[in-house]
Amino acid sequence: VAPLSLSVNGVTLRLSGLAFLQAQSAGELVVNILMGQGAVSAMGETQITQQGAQVVVPMSAMSDDGLLTPVDVPQPAEAYDYGRLANLPLELLPQPAYVGVLLEELIAPPAAPGRDPLASVPFDAQCTIAASTAPARIRSGPSTSYPIIGEMPPYYSAQPDGLYAPEGGDAWWRLAPGAWVAWQAVFFEGACNEVPPVVFFGD
């Protein structure tokens, strides 16, 4: 998505991706970064954030002419409530889009440096995948043609919520909508045969 800059009620948003804005009549403008990165500026201060996070700008009560104005600087970015945004009708957009999540919410570091996180996973436990001594790339879609949005560092682990396995193609673990890891890029343990299959409509 091409970078753009816009101003909303005295708040400037510089965006490379997709955002969902919520203006509340009694007090704040919430900027949710669904994809990519963004910078939210007001009253001389800027907060830079990324997909999966929101920035709240305290605003005045709505005036008689329907306008809001900032009354404080943007607050530090924090993870948004994915469940609250998951049902946005993004399928109506002209290009494939998704509600992203913070990668820090998806991957976990090893209990100790260099320790295999799969060694203690029972065979009937929730499926866990892990990078080996090399990082595993996380992409926005289940193909190497999709952008890299992050990495699972060596020995980091995650619990996928779906498996995309197209006929005649490579399989991909889905960590969350908009976050995919190639099946062959990680090791796995637990009840991975119970991970539900998912369908991908991004192409």
C-alpha positions in Angstrom: 0.0 0.0 0.0 1.4 3.4 -1.0 2.2 5.7 1.9 -0.2 8.5 2.5 -0.8 11.3 4.9 -4.2 12.6 6.1 -5.6 14.8 8.8 -8.7 13.9 10.9 -10.0 16.4 13.5 -6.6 17.9 14.1 -4.8 14.5 14.2 -2.3 13.7 11.5 -1.9 10.1 10.3 1.0 9.0 8.1 0.2 5.5 7.0 1.8 2.8 4.9 -0.9 0.1 5.2 -4.5 0.0 6.4 -6.1 1.7 9.3 -9.5 1.8 11.0 -10.4 5.0 12.8 -13.0 5.4 15.5 -14.1 8.8 16.7 -16.1 8.8 19.9 -18.3 11.8 20.7 -17.3 11.9 24.3 -13.6 11.7 24.3 -11.1 10.0 22.0 -10.0 9.1 18.6 -8.8 5.5 18.2 -6.4 4.8 15.4 -6.2 1.0 14.7 -3.4 -0.1 12.4 -4.7 -3.2 10.7 -1.9 -3.7 8.2 1.6 -2.1 7.8 2.8 0.8 9.9 1.5 4.2 10.9 2.5 7.4 12.7 -0.1 9.4 14.7 0.6 13.0 15.5 -1.2 15.6 17.6 -0.2 18.6 19.7 3.4 18.3 18.6 3.9 14.7 19.7 4.0 11.5 17.5 3.5 7.8 18.3 4.8 5.3 15.7 3.0 2.0 15.6 2.5 -1.2 13.6 -0.2 -3.7 12.6 -2.0 -5.1 15.5 -1.8 -2.0 17.6 -3.8 1.1 18.3 -3.1 4.7 19.3 -5.6 6.6 21.3 -5.8 10.4 21.1 -7.8 12.2 23.8 -10.3 14.5 22.2 -12.7 17.2 23.3 -16.4 16.5 23.5 -18.2 17.0 20.1 -18.9 20.7 19.4 -22.2 22.0 18.1 -20.8 21.8 14.5 -19.9 18.2 15.0 -16.1 18.6 15.3 -13.6 17.1 17.8 -10.2 18.5 18.7 -7.2 17.0 20.5 -6.9 17.9 24.1 -3.7 15.8 24.8 -0.9 14.1 23.0 -1.3 10.6 21.4 -1.0 7.9 24.0 1.6 5.1 23.7 0.6 2.3 21.3 -0.9 -0.9 22.7 -2.3 -4.1 21.2 -5.9 -3.7 20.1 -8.7 -6.1 20.9 -8.5 -8.4 17.9 -12.0 -9.9 18.5 -13.5 -6.4 18.4 -12.2 -5.8 14.9 -12.2 -9.3 13.4 -15.6 -8.9 11.8 -14.8 -5.7 9.9 -16.2 -6.1 6.3 -12.7 -6.0 4.7 -13.9 -8.3 1.9 -15.6 -5.2 0.4 -12.2 -3.5 -0.2 -10.8 -3.6 -3.7 -7.6 -5.4 -2.5 -7.1 -8.3 -0.1 -6.8 -7.1 3.4 -6.8 -8.5 6.9 -6.9 -7.5 10.6 -3.3 -8.0 11.7 -2.0 -8.8 15.1 1.2 -7.9 17.0 3.8 -10.6 16.4 4.8 -10.3 20.0 1.3 -11.7 20.8 1.9 -14.8 18.7 5.4 -16.1 19.3 7.1 -17.0 22.6 10.8 -17.1 23.5 12.4 -20.3 24.7 12.4 -21.0 28.5 16.2 -20.7 28.3 18.6 -19.6 25.5 19.1 -22.4 23.0 16.6 -24.7 24.7 14.3 -26.8 22.5 10.7 -25.5 23.2 9.3 -28.7 21.8 11.1 -31.1 24.2 8.4 -30.7 26.9 5.3 -30.7 24.6 3.2 -33.9 25.1 2.0 -35.6 22.0 -1.6 -34.9 22.8 -1.1 -31.2 23.7 -2.0 -28.3 21.6 0.1 -28.2 18.4 3.3 -26.1 18.8 5.6 -25.1 16.1 9.2 -23.8 16.6 12.0 -22.4 14.6 15.3 -24.3 14.8 18.7 -22.7 14.7 17.6 -20.4 11.9 14.8 -17.9 12.0 11.5 -18.7 10.3 10.0 -16.0 8.2 6.4 -14.8 8.9 4.5 -13.6 5.9 1.2 -11.8 5.4 -0.1 -14.7 3.2 0.6 -18.4 2.5 3.1 -17.9 -0.3 6.7 -16.6 -0.7 5.2 -13.9 -2.9 3.6 -12.3 0.1 5.6 -9.7 2.1 7.7 -10.7 5.1 6.1 -9.1 8.2 8.5 -10.6 10.8 10.5 -13.6 11.9 10.4 -16.3 14.5 13.9 -16.2 16.0 15.8 -19.4 16.7 14.0 -21.6 19.2 10.9 -19.3 19.4 7.6 -21.1 19.3 4.0 -20.5 18.4 0.6 -22.3 18.4 -1.0 -22.2 15.0 -4.8 -21.8 14.6 -5.0 -23.2 11.1 -3.2 -25.1 8.3 -3.5 -24.1 4.7 -2.6 -27.1 2.5 -3.6 -26.5 -1.2 -3.6 -29.5 -3.5 -0.3 -29.7 -5.3 1.1 -26.8 -3.3 3.2 -26.0 -0.2 1.5 -26.1 3.2 1.5 -23.1 5.6 0.8 -22.8 9.2 -1.5 -19.8 10.1 -0.6 -18.1 13.4 -3.4 -15.6 13.0 -5.1 -13.9 10.1 -2.3 -12.2 8.2 0.5 -14.1 9.8 1.8 -17.3 8.1 4.8 -19.6 8.4 5.8 -22.2 5.8 5.3 -25.7 7.0 8.8 -26.8 6.1 10.4 -23.8 7.8 9.6 -25.1 11.3 9.5 -28.2 13.5 6.3 -29.1 15.3 5.1 -31.3 18.2 1.7 -32.1 19.8 -1.6 -32.8 18.3 -0.8 -31.1 15.0 -3.1 -33.4 13.1 -6.0 -31.7 14.9 -5.1 -28.2 13.6 -8.1 -27.2 11.5 -7.7 -26.7 7.8 -8.3 -23.2 6.6 -9.2 -21.8 3.2 -7.3 -18.7 1.8 -9.1 -16.3 -0.5 -6.3 -13.7 -0.9 -5.3 -14.5 -4.4 
